[in-house]
Amino acid sequence: MTPEKYPAVLRLLHWLMAIAVLGMIGSGWYMASLSQDVSYKYDIYPWHKSFGILVLILVAVRILVRLFTKTPPMPKGLPNHEKVLAKLTHFSLYALMILVPLSGFTMSDAGGHDVFFFGIQLPELMENNKELAGILHTVHTYIPYVFLAIIALHILGALKHRFMDKPENDVLSRMI
């Protein structure tokens, strides 16, 4: 028995978000690894911020679509502890898809740094506040590691269900 698929719009949003999240985290870690004297380091910041804003936009769209779209239920054969873990993982992913880019945006805004979305300058939303910017810098530095751990758990869970479980528990095929 083939599990029911997610609607095409949710599958598309899932994979677009995966690409945007990889762009956001990858560009962030790459630019953070560069020394201050690398000439192009600060050319990467607008790309990193653009991917972050894109993630925020896509997660908002995804939440709205989820509210009005029927999704397939979890496979009946999954043990209860795996269902609970899947729900916690998905909740954590959504929370981090909001928290990671939002902490970066507010850090930049509070720090007096411009935020561009693929070349379009976004308006300043708050007064300069170096103390808040410093706190948010710490948050924004460390929560991507938590995000990456949850992403790894999500991927490993999908692969486990695909290759180690019964075919009717294959959740990966529902998102492809």
C-alpha positions in Angstrom: 0.0 0.0 0.0 1.4 3.4 -1.0 1.0 6.1 1.6 -1.1 9.2 0.6 1.0 12.1 -0.6 1.0 15.6 0.7 -0.6 18.2 -1.6 1.7 19.4 -4.4 1.8 23.0 -3.0 3.1 21.7 0.4 5.6 19.4 -1.2 6.9 22.4 -3.3 7.1 24.6 -0.2 8.9 21.9 1.7 11.7 21.6 -0.9 11.9 25.3 -1.6 12.3 25.8 2.2 15.0 23.1 2.3 17.0 25.0 -0.3 16.4 28.4 1.4 17.4 27.0 4.8 20.6 25.5 3.3 21.4 28.8 1.7 20.8 30.7 4.9 22.8 28.4 7.2 25.5 27.7 4.6 26.1 31.3 3.8 26.0 32.2 7.5 28.6 29.7 8.5 30.8 30.4 5.5 30.9 34.1 6.1 31.4 33.6 9.8 34.4 31.3 9.1 36.1 34.1 7.0 38.6 36.4 8.7 37.9 40.1 8.8 40.5 40.8 6.2 38.9 38.7 3.4 37.8 41.3 0.9 34.5 39.6 -0.1 33.3 38.6 3.4 30.8 41.5 3.7 29.5 40.8 0.2 28.0 37.6 1.6 25.9 39.2 4.3 23.2 40.5 1.9 22.8 37.0 0.5 22.6 35.5 4.0 20.0 38.0 5.1 18.0 37.5 1.8 17.9 33.7 2.4 16.7 34.4 6.0 13.9 36.7 4.9 13.0 34.2 2.2 12.7 31.5 4.9 10.4 33.8 6.9 8.2 34.4 3.9 8.0 30.8 3.0 7.3 29.6 6.5 4.4 32.1 6.8 3.0 30.9 3.4 3.5 27.3 4.5 1.6 27.9 7.8 -1.2 29.6 6.0 -1.4 26.8 3.4 -1.3 24.1 6.2 -4.3 25.8 7.9 -6.5 25.5 4.9 -5.1 22.2 3.3 -5.9 18.7 4.2 -2.8 16.7 4.9 -2.4 12.9 5.1 -2.5 11.4 8.6 0.5 9.8 10.1 0.8 6.1 9.2 -1.2 4.0 11.5 1.6 1.5 12.0 4.0 4.0 13.6 4.6 3.4 17.3 3.2 6.1 19.5 6.6 7.3 20.7 7.6 7.9 17.0 4.4 9.8 16.4 5.2 12.0 19.4 8.8 12.5 18.3 7.6 13.4 14.7 5.2 16.0 16.1 7.9 17.5 18.4 10.4 17.5 15.5 8.0 19.3 13.2 7.0 21.8 15.8 10.7 22.5 16.5 11.4 22.9 12.8 8.6 25.5 12.4 9.7 27.3 15.5 13.3 27.4 14.4 12.4 28.4 10.8 10.9 31.5 12.4 13.4 32.1 15.3 16.7 31.7 13.4 15.9 34.3 10.7 13.9 36.6 13.0 16.8 36.7 15.5 19.1 37.7 12.6 16.8 40.3 11.3 16.2 41.9 14.7 19.9 41.7 15.5 20.8 43.6 12.3 18.0 46.1 12.7 18.8 46.8 16.4 22.5 47.0 15.5 21.8 49.7 12.9 22.7 47.5 9.9 20.7 47.6 6.7 18.7 44.5 5.7 18.3 43.7 2.0 16.0 41.2 0.4 17.7 40.3 -2.8 18.7 43.9 -3.5 15.6 45.6 -2.0 16.3 47.5 1.2 13.8 46.7 4.0 12.7 49.5 6.3 14.1 49.9 9.7 11.6 48.7 12.3 13.4 49.5 15.5 15.7 52.0 17.2 19.4 51.2 17.4 19.9 49.2 20.6 23.4 47.8 20.8 22.7 45.8 24.0 19.7 44.0 22.3 21.8 43.5 19.2 24.5 41.9 21.3 22.1 39.5 23.0 20.5 38.6 19.6 24.0 38.1 18.1 24.6 35.4 20.8 21.2 33.8 20.1 21.7 34.0 16.4 25.2 32.4 16.7 24.1 29.3 18.6 20.5 28.4 17.6 21.5 27.4 14.0 23.4 24.5 15.7 20.1 23.4 17.3 18.3 23.9 14.0 20.8 21.7 12.2 20.5 19.0 14.8 16.7 19.0 14.4 17.1 19.0 10.6 19.4 16.0 10.9 16.8 14.2 13.2 14.1 15.0 10.6 16.2 13.6 7.7 17.3 10.5 9.7 13.7 9.8 10.7 12.5 10.0 7.1 15.3 7.7 5.9 14.6 5.3 8.8 11.0 5.1 7.7 11.9 4.7 4.1 14.6 2.0 4.4 14.0 0.2 7.7 10.2 0.2 8.2 7.3 -1.4 6.5 6.4 0.2 3.1 3.2 1.7 4.6 5.3 3.7 7.1 7.4 5.3 4.4 6.8 9.0 5.1 9.5 10.1 2.7 7.5 9.1 -0.4 4.6 11.3 0.8 6.8 14.4 0.4 8.5 13.5 -2.9 
